[in-house]
Amino acid sequence: MTEAFILNLAQSALTMALLLAGPILVASLVIGSLVSLFQAATQINEATLTFVPKIAAVGVIILFLGSWMAQQMLAFTANLFISLGSLPR
């Protein structure tokens, strides 16, 4: 294993993690901001009010993008195993 291979592997793993977690994190951020704005406008100080919309949004995102996420993870893992098999010992 060379340093370039390890760095390339780490870079592609971080890129894949950002690509897969990005839609869920963005949706959670947007929903949390909207609920906080609603709470500030109505002066409702309920700490648990943000959880239900966030969970619903994450569920919808996983429902629509779950198969794509699984395909991306499987392709990354398959490419990883293929590239590990071709390394010299």
VENFEN-V660012 format. One record per residue. PHI is phi in whole degrees, 0 to 359 (NA if undefined). BURIAL is I if it has 24 or more other ideal C-beta (glycine too) atoms within 12 Angstrom, else O. Layout:
phi={PHI	PHI}
burial={BURIAL	BURIAL}
This chain:
phi={NA	263	295	296	295	294	295	295	295	295	295	290	292	294	297	294	297	294	295	279	274	304	299	292	293	294	297	296	295	294	296	297	293	294	292	296	296	297	294	291	288	260	59	270	252	253	289	272	293	279	291	296	296	293	296	295	294	295	298	294	297	293	298	275	252	298	292	295	297	295	297	296	295	294	295	296	294	296	296	296	294	295	289	291	290	268	284	285	274}
burial={O	O	O	O	O	O	O	O	O	O	O	O	O	O	O	O	O	O	O	I	O	O	I	I	O	O	I	I	O	O	I	O	O	O	I	O	O	O	O	O	O	O	O	O	O	O	O	O	O	I	O	O	O	I	O	O	I	I	O	O	I	O	O	O	I	O	O	O	O	O	O	I	O	O	O	O	O	O	O	O	O	O	O	O	O	O	O	O	O}
